[in-house]
Amino acid sequence: MDVFSALSDPTRRELIRSLADGPATATQLSRQFPISRQAITKHLAALDEAGLVDRNASGREIRYSLRTERLGEVSLWVAEVGASWDQRLSKLRDQLS
């Protein structure tokens, strides 16, 4: 799954915010949301596929942790696109003045 597709879902964005506090299991995360643990697991699978979280198994327990380097890449891309648009809008403003 593409990173932006994964981030387009509000529940997944909230899961990322929760995982920013530290690793957690799907059960722990499901306590914070009005949806089932199975739904949380599906959202976590999408985040894992996009490379935004890591899965670490310890016995039967799977702990999910945030992959901050992937978010850094997204942040950098967004900043570059934003700067490009700032330049375009500045040129447009100059032409309209």
trRosetta pair geometry for C-beta under 8 A, 3 or more apart (Angstrom, degrees):
i j d omega theta_ij theta_ji phi_ij phi_ji
1 5 5.2 -121 180 83 94 122
1 6 5.2 107 122 -59 122 97
1 46 5.3 0 24 -160 167 77
1 49 4.4 75 15 104 97 119
1 50 4.6 -55 87 -64 93 89
2 5 4.2 89 64 5 92 107
2 6 6.9 -160 91 -8 48 84
2 50 6.6 8 110 -119 18 103
3 6 5.7 -58 -153 36 31 112
3 7 6.2 19 155 -10 67 111
3 50 4.9 129 -96 -177 50 114
3 51 7.0 -49 -83 54 97 97
3 52 6.7 125 -131 -58 85 108
3 70 6.8 -166 -113 170 128 107
3 73 7.8 -136 -85 90 172 111
3 74 5.7 -148 147 -83 142 120
4 7 5.6 -56 -139 45 34 106
4 8 6.3 53 154 -44 64 97
4 74 7.7 156 -71 -132 74 116
5 8 5.6 -42 -151 9 31 120
5 46 7.9 -111 116 -177 94 115
5 50 7.2 -162 66 -92 86 128
6 9 7.1 -63 -178 22 35 102
6 12 5.7 -143 170 161 70 158
6 46 5.3 169 -120 144 91 96
6 47 5.5 124 -171 -99 129 52
6 49 7.4 179 -82 73 126 87
6 50 3.7 -77 -26 -26 152 162
6 52 6.0 -174 124 -3 150 139
7 12 6.5 -133 -111 104 30 120
7 13 6.1 69 -159 -79 69 91
7 16 7.7 -2 -114 -17 84 153
7 50 7.8 -173 -28 154 76 164
7 52 7.7 148 -63 -83 88 156
7 74 7.3 118 -37 -154 157 158
8 12 7.9 39 57 50 44 129
9 12 4.2 75 77 9 104 110
9 13 6.9 -175 92 -11 54 82
9 43 6.9 -140 108 -131 145 104
9 46 7.6 47 22 102 144 153
10 13 5.5 -52 -147 35 37 112
10 14 6.4 37 154 -18 67 103
11 14 5.7 -55 -151 37 33 111
11 15 6.4 38 148 -23 65 102
11 33 6.7 65 -144 -138 103 142
11 35 7.0 -2 -130 14 144 147
11 39 7.9 -53 167 144 161 107
11 43 5.4 -95 116 -114 114 153
12 15 5.4 -47 -147 32 36 115
12 16 6.6 40 151 -20 64 100
12 43 5.2 -158 -83 -170 81 106
12 46 6.5 -74 -100 88 137 121
12 47 5.7 171 -153 -67 108 106
13 16 5.6 -50 -154 33 35 113
13 17 6.7 38 147 -19 64 101
14 17 5.4 -48 -150 34 38 114
14 18 6.4 39 150 -20 66 103
14 32 7.8 -165 150 123 115 118
14 33 7.1 126 108 -90 137 111
15 18 5.6 -53 -149 36 34 112
15 19 6.2 28 154 -14 67 108
15 29 6.2 37 -130 -165 91 138
15 40 7.2 148 -99 -152 126 86
15 43 5.8 161 -28 128 154 126
15 44 6.7 -146 -177 -80 153 75
15 47 6.5 -124 99 -43 134 155
15 53 8.0 -50 134 -58 115 143
16 19 5.8 -57 -142 42 31 107
16 20 6.6 48 151 -37 62 96
16 47 7.1 -178 -69 -130 91 138
16 52 6.6 -54 -99 161 115 128
16 53 7.9 -135 -100 -62 75 104
16 66 6.3 93 -151 -114 71 115
16 71 7.5 133 -166 -88 132 133
17 20 5.6 -42 -158 13 33 119
18 21 6.3 -53 -176 22 42 110
18 24 6.6 -53 140 24 107 151
18 29 5.8 118 117 -127 153 94
18 32 6.0 158 -105 68 142 165
19 22 7.4 -116 -165 75 46 20
19 23 7.1 22 -148 -106 85 33
19 24 6.4 -127 -100 23 71 103
19 29 7.8 -9 -61 -97 85 126
19 53 6.4 -73 -158 -110 172 113
19 64 6.2 -71 -109 116 130 99
19 65 6.4 152 -171 -149 112 31
19 66 4.2 142 125 -51 113 98
20 66 5.9 32 -81 -26 50 163
21 24 7.9 37 76 -37 97 121
22 65 7.6 -41 180 -121 43 90
23 56 7.2 -29 -145 38 145 124
23 63 4.5 43 164 165 121 115
23 64 6.3 169 -151 79 76 38
23 65 4.1 -39 -91 -80 95 93
24 28 4.3 -123 -172 86 103 129
24 29 5.1 121 116 -53 128 89
24 63 6.6 158 81 -151 9 80
24 64 6.2 -27 66 55 62 86
25 28 4.7 99 52 6 77 100
25 29 7.0 -147 93 -1 42 87
25 61 5.8 -70 -99 -164 131 96
25 62 6.4 112 -132 75 83 56
25 63 5.7 -60 -73 -98 68 60
25 64 7.2 123 -116 7 23 84
26 29 5.7 -58 -146 42 32 110
26 30 6.0 39 154 -30 67 106
26 37 5.4 96 135 -169 104 90
26 40 5.0 148 -163 106 89 114
26 41 4.7 18 -138 -77 154 81
26 44 6.0 -108 -95 -1 101 153
26 62 7.0 25 -10 76 101 102
26 64 7.1 79 -59 -12 68 124
27 30 5.8 -51 -144 29 28 113
27 31 7.3 39 154 -28 57 95
27 37 5.7 1 -97 -124 57 133
28 31 6.2 -49 -168 15 35 114
29 32 6.0 -61 -169 30 46 110
29 33 7.0 13 149 1 74 114
29 40 5.3 159 100 -171 111 141
29 44 7.5 125 61 -64 161 124
29 64 7.4 -13 -31 46 142 128
30 33 6.0 -76 -147 48 41 98
30 35 7.2 -103 -142 85 85 66
30 36 6.8 -18 -149 160 129 29
30 37 4.1 -57 -63 -92 164 69
30 39 7.9 117 -118 60 105 82
30 40 4.5 -126 -81 -8 87 152
33 39 7.9 -128 115 91 134 114
33 40 6.3 147 50 -82 141 110
35 39 4.1 -78 152 78 120 146
35 40 6.5 150 93 -48 103 78
36 39 4.7 104 58 3 78 98
36 40 7.1 -136 103 -2 47 85
37 40 5.4 -52 -150 37 37 115
37 41 6.3 43 149 -24 67 102
38 41 5.5 -49 -149 32 33 115
38 42 6.7 36 151 -20 62 101
39 42 5.7 -50 -152 32 35 112
39 43 6.6 34 150 -16 65 103
40 43 5.7 -55 -151 38 34 111
40 44 6.2 34 150 -19 67 107
41 44 5.6 -53 -145 38 32 113
41 45 6.4 39 152 -25 64 102
42 45 5.6 -48 -149 30 32 115
42 46 6.8 34 151 -18 62 101
43 46 5.7 -52 -155 33 35 112
43 47 6.5 33 149 -16 66 105
44 47 5.5 -53 -147 39 36 112
44 48 6.2 41 151 -23 67 104
44 53 6.3 -68 -159 70 79 156
44 55 7.8 101 152 -84 114 102
44 64 5.4 -98 -150 -91 127 157
45 48 5.5 -51 -146 36 32 115
45 49 6.3 36 153 -21 64 104
46 49 5.6 -50 -146 34 31 113
46 50 6.5 24 154 -12 63 108
47 50 5.8 -60 -148 42 31 108
47 52 4.4 -82 -171 70 84 113
47 53 4.5 46 124 4 114 114
47 64 7.8 66 87 -168 129 135
48 51 7.7 44 178 -70 31 22
48 52 7.4 -92 -70 53 23 69
48 53 5.2 -60 -78 71 65 92
48 54 7.5 104 -123 -110 88 16
48 55 5.8 11 -116 -31 137 108
48 64 7.6 -101 -69 -129 104 110
50 70 7.6 125 130 169 82 146
51 67 6.1 -85 158 75 66 156
51 70 4.9 173 122 -108 96 147
52 66 7.1 -36 161 -148 73 67
52 67 5.7 -164 -170 45 24 102
52 70 5.3 -137 -100 97 53 142
52 71 6.8 75 -138 -58 90 86
53 64 4.9 4 174 -173 133 103
53 65 6.5 150 -160 74 79 34
53 66 6.0 -48 -106 -104 74 37
53 67 6.0 -157 -93 -6 16 92
54 64 7.0 154 75 -154 47 53
54 65 5.1 -16 55 60 98 89
54 66 8.0 -12 15 68 83 8
54 67 5.7 110 -32 -63 90 99
55 62 5.4 -15 -165 -171 98 113
55 63 7.7 142 -157 74 48 42
55 64 6.0 -24 -99 -98 61 71
56 62 7.0 145 71 -158 40 60
56 63 4.9 -26 65 64 96 91
56 64 7.8 173 20 -84 77 23
56 65 6.7 21 -2 1 118 111
57 61 7.2 148 -155 85 55 48
57 62 5.2 -29 -96 -100 70 77
57 63 8.0 172 -87 19 22 69
58 61 5.2 -21 68 70 84 99
58 62 7.9 159 22 -92 65 30
58 63 6.6 16 8 -3 111 109
66 71 7.3 -7 174 -16 109 133
67 70 4.5 46 108 7 109 115
67 71 7.2 150 95 -10 63 86
68 71 5.4 -56 -152 40 45 111
68 72 6.2 54 148 -28 72 101
69 72 5.3 -48 -151 30 35 119
69 73 6.8 42 150 -22 63 97
70 73 5.7 -46 -157 27 35 113
70 74 6.9 34 147 -15 63 103
71 74 5.5 -51 -151 37 39 113
71 75 6.1 43 149 -23 68 105
72 75 5.5 -52 -145 36 32 114
72 76 6.3 35 155 -21 64 104
73 76 5.8 -54 -150 34 29 112
73 77 6.5 28 153 -17 63 106
74 77 5.8 -56 -150 37 31 111
74 78 6.3 31 153 -18 66 107
75 78 5.8 -54 -146 37 30 111
75 79 6.4 31 154 -20 64 106
76 79 5.7 -55 -149 35 30 112
76 80 6.4 30 154 -19 64 105
77 80 5.7 -55 -150 35 31 111
77 81 6.4 28 155 -15 66 106
78 81 5.9 -55 -146 40 30 109
78 82 6.1 34 153 -21 64 109
79 82 5.6 -54 -145 37 29 114
79 83 6.4 31 155 -20 64 104
80 83 5.8 -53 -148 34 30 110
80 84 6.5 32 152 -20 62 105
81 84 5.6 -53 -151 34 33 115
81 85 6.5 30 153 -16 66 105
82 85 5.8 -57 -149 38 32 108
82 86 6.4 38 151 -24 65 103
83 86 5.5 -49 -148 32 34 116
83 87 6.6 35 153 -19 64 102
84 87 5.8 -54 -155 34 32 111
84 88 6.5 30 149 -17 65 106
85 88 5.4 -52 -145 38 37 113
85 89 6.1 35 157 -17 69 106
86 89 5.9 -57 -146 39 27 108
86 90 6.3 32 154 -22 63 108
87 90 5.6 -55 -148 34 29 114
87 91 6.5 29 154 -18 64 104
88 91 5.8 -55 -151 35 31 110
88 92 6.4 30 151 -18 65 107
89 92 5.5 -52 -146 38 34 114
89 93 6.2 39 153 -23 66 104
90 93 5.6 -51 -147 34 30 113
90 94 6.5 32 153 -20 63 104
91 94 5.7 -53 -150 35 32 113
91 95 6.5 29 153 -17 65 106
92 95 5.8 -57 -148 37 31 109
92 96 6.2 23 156 -14 66 111
93 96 5.9 -62 -145 42 28 107
93 97 6.3 34 155 -31 64 107
94 97 5.9 -53 -148 24 29 114
